[in-house]
Amino acid sequence: MKISARNVIRGKVKKVVHGAVNSEVIISLSGGDEITSIITKISAQNLGLTEGKDVYAVIKASNVMIAID
């Protein structure tokens, strides 16, 4: 796989929760952190996302917000 995005993080699917239109995909990272993504249900099904599957979280954003308390 070659991709122009610079932020590609490898992980494993921890959980997939399918809704009527979208699916919530929780990805476990090697350090114990998690990333959650909302994708279409069709995309989740086409990718065959199931618990334990190796995946990549590809993050492409033109803005990153920073907040403090």
MARBA-3410 file (N, C-alpha, C, O; in Angstrom, 1 decimal):
69
0.8,-1.2,0.0,0.0,0.0,0.0,0.9,1.2,0.0,1.8,1.4,0.8 ~ 0.6,2.1,-0.9,1.3,3.4,-0.9,0.2,4.5,-0.8,-0.8,4.4,-1.5 ~ 0.5,5.5,0.0,-0.5,6.5,0.2,0.2,7.8,0.6,1.3,7.8,1.1 ~ -0.4,9.0,0.2,0.3,10.2,0.4,0.1,10.8,1.8,0.9,11.6,2.2 ~ -0.9,10.3,2.6,-1.0,10.7,3.9,0.2,10.4,4.8,0.7,9.3,4.6
0.6,11.3,5.6,1.8,11.0,6.4,1.5,10.4,7.8,2.3,9.8,8.4 ~ 0.2,10.5,8.2,-0.1,9.9,9.5,-0.9,8.6,9.3,-2.1,8.6,9.2 ~ -0.1,7.5,9.3,-0.7,6.2,9.1,-0.3,5.4,10.3,0.9,5.2,10.6 ~ -1.3,4.9,11.1,-1.0,4.2,12.3,-1.6,2.8,12.3,-2.8,2.6,12.0 ~ -0.7,1.9,12.5,-1.2,0.5,12.5,-1.8,0.1,13.8,-1.4,0.5,14.9
-2.9,-0.8,13.7,-3.5,-1.3,14.9,-4.4,-2.5,14.6,-4.3,-3.0,13.5 ~ -5.2,-2.9,15.6,-6.1,-4.0,15.4,-7.5,-3.5,15.8,-7.7,-2.7,16.7 ~ -8.5,-4.0,15.0,-9.9,-3.7,15.3,-10.2,-4.3,16.7,-10.1,-5.5,16.9 ~ -10.6,-3.5,17.6,-11.1,-3.9,18.9,-12.6,-4.2,18.9,-13.0,-5.2,19.5 ~ -13.3,-3.3,18.2,-14.8,-3.5,18.2,-15.4,-2.7,17.0,-14.9,-1.7,16.6
-16.4,-3.3,16.5,-17.2,-2.6,15.4,-18.7,-2.6,15.8,-19.2,-3.7,16.1 ~ -19.2,-1.4,15.9,-20.6,-1.3,16.2,-21.4,-0.7,15.0,-21.2,0.4,14.6 ~ -22.2,-1.6,14.4,-22.9,-1.2,13.2,-24.2,-0.5,13.5,-25.0,-1.0,14.4 ~ -24.4,0.6,12.9,-25.7,1.3,13.0,-26.5,1.1,11.7,-26.1,0.3,10.9 ~ -27.5,1.9,11.6,-28.4,1.8,10.3,-27.6,2.2,9.1,-27.7,1.7,8.0
-26.8,3.3,9.3,-26.1,3.9,8.1,-24.5,3.8,8.3,-23.8,3.5,7.4 ~ -24.1,4.1,9.5,-22.7,4.2,9.9,-22.2,3.1,10.8,-23.1,2.5,11.5 ~ -20.9,2.9,10.9,-20.3,2.0,11.8,-19.3,2.7,12.6,-18.5,3.5,12.1 ~ -19.2,2.4,13.9,-18.2,2.9,14.8,-17.1,1.8,14.9,-17.4,0.7,15.2 ~ -15.9,2.2,14.5,-14.8,1.2,14.5,-13.7,1.7,15.6,-13.2,2.8,15.5
-13.5,0.8,16.6,-12.5,1.1,17.6,-11.3,0.3,17.3,-11.3,-0.9,17.2 ~ -10.1,1.1,17.2,-8.9,0.4,16.8,-7.9,0.5,18.0,-7.7,1.6,18.6 ~ -7.4,-0.6,18.4,-6.4,-0.7,19.5,-5.0,-0.5,18.9,-4.6,-1.1,17.9 ~ -4.2,0.4,19.5,-2.8,0.7,19.1,-1.9,-0.1,20.0,-2.2,-0.5,21.1 ~ -0.6,-0.3,19.5,0.3,-1.1,20.2,0.6,-0.6,21.6,0.9,-1.4,22.5
0.6,0.7,21.9,0.9,1.3,23.2,-0.3,1.3,24.2,-0.2,1.7,25.3 ~ -1.4,0.7,23.7,-2.6,0.7,24.6,-3.6,1.7,24.3,-4.7,1.7,24.9 ~ -3.3,2.7,23.5,-4.2,3.8,23.2,-5.2,3.2,22.1,-5.0,2.2,21.6 ~ -6.3,4.0,21.9,-7.3,3.6,21.0,-7.7,4.8,20.1,-7.6,5.9,20.5 ~ -8.1,4.5,18.9,-8.6,5.5,17.9,-10.0,5.0,17.5,-10.2,3.8,17.2
-10.9,5.9,17.5,-12.3,5.6,17.1,-12.6,6.3,15.8,-12.3,7.5,15.7 ~ -13.2,5.6,14.8,-13.5,6.2,13.6,-15.0,5.8,13.2,-15.5,4.7,13.5 ~ -15.6,6.8,12.6,-17.0,6.6,12.1,-16.9,6.5,10.6,-16.5,7.5,10.0 ~ -17.3,5.4,10.0,-17.3,5.2,8.6,-18.6,4.6,8.2,-19.4,4.2,9.0 ~ -18.9,4.6,6.9,-20.2,4.1,6.5,-20.2,2.6,6.7,-19.2,1.9,6.7
-21.4,2.1,7.0,-21.6,0.7,7.2,-21.2,-0.1,6.0,-20.6,-1.2,6.1 ~ -21.5,0.4,4.8,-21.1,-0.3,3.6,-19.6,-0.4,3.5,-19.0,-1.5,3.1 ~ -18.8,0.6,3.9,-17.4,0.6,3.9,-16.8,-0.4,4.8,-15.9,-1.2,4.5 ~ -17.4,-0.5,6.0,-17.0,-1.4,7.1,-17.2,-2.9,6.6,-16.4,-3.7,6.8 ~ -18.3,-3.1,5.9,-18.6,-4.4,5.4,-17.7,-4.8,4.2,-17.2,-5.9,4.1
-17.5,-3.8,3.3,-16.6,-4.1,2.2,-15.1,-4.3,2.6,-14.4,-5.1,2.0 ~ -14.7,-3.7,3.7,-13.4,-4.0,4.2,-13.3,-5.2,5.1,-12.2,-5.7,5.4 ~ -14.4,-5.8,5.4,-14.5,-7.0,6.2,-14.0,-6.8,7.6,-13.3,-7.6,8.2 ~ -14.3,-5.6,8.2,-13.8,-5.3,9.5,-14.5,-6.2,10.6,-15.7,-6.2,10.7 ~ -13.6,-6.9,11.2,-14.1,-7.8,12.4,-13.1,-7.6,13.5,-11.9,-7.2,13.2
-13.4,-8.0,14.7,-12.6,-7.9,15.8,-11.3,-8.7,15.6,-11.3,-9.8,15.1 ~ -10.1,-8.1,15.8,-8.8,-8.7,15.7,-8.2,-8.5,14.4,-7.0,-8.8,14.2 ~ -8.9,-7.9,13.4,-8.3,-7.7,12.1,-7.3,-6.6,12.1,-7.5,-5.5,12.7 ~ -6.1,-6.8,11.5,-5.1,-5.7,11.4,-5.6,-4.7,10.4,-6.0,-5.0,9.3 ~ -5.4,-3.4,10.8,-5.9,-2.3,10.0,-4.9,-1.1,10.2,-4.0,-1.2,11.0
-5.1,-0.1,9.3,-4.3,1.1,9.4,-5.3,2.2,9.6,-6.3,2.3,8.9 ~ -5.0,3.1,10.6,-5.8,4.4,10.7,-5.0,5.4,9.9,-3.9,5.7,10.2 ~ -5.7,5.9,8.9,-5.0,6.9,8.1,-5.7,8.3,8.4,-6.9,8.5,8.2 ~ -4.9,9.2,8.9,-5.4,10.5,9.4,-4.9,11.6,8.4,-3.7,11.8,8.2 ~ -5.9,12.2,7.8,-5.6,13.3,6.8,-6.5,14.4,7.2,-7.7,14.4,7.0
-5.9,15.5,7.7,-6.7,16.7,8.1,-5.9,17.9,7.8,-4.7,18.0,7.9 ~ -6.7,18.9,7.3,-6.0,20.2,7.0,-5.9,21.1,8.3,-5.2,22.0,8.3 ~ -6.7,20.7,9.3,-6.6,21.4,10.6,-6.5,20.5,11.8,-7.2,19.4,11.8 ~ -5.7,20.8,12.7,-5.7,20.1,14.0,-5.9,21.1,15.1,-5.1,22.0,15.3 ~ -7.0,20.9,15.9,-7.3,21.8,17.0,-6.6,21.4,18.2,-6.4,20.2,18.5
-6.2,22.4,19.0,-5.6,22.1,20.3,-6.4,22.8,21.4,-6.8,24.0,21.2 ~ -6.7,22.2,22.5,-7.5,22.8,23.5,-6.8,22.6,24.9,-6.0,21.7,25.1 ~ -7.2,23.5,25.8,-6.7,23.3,27.2,-7.9,23.5,28.1,-8.9,24.1,27.7 ~ -7.7,23.1,29.4,-8.7,23.3,30.4,-8.6,24.8,30.9,-9.4,25.2,31.8
END
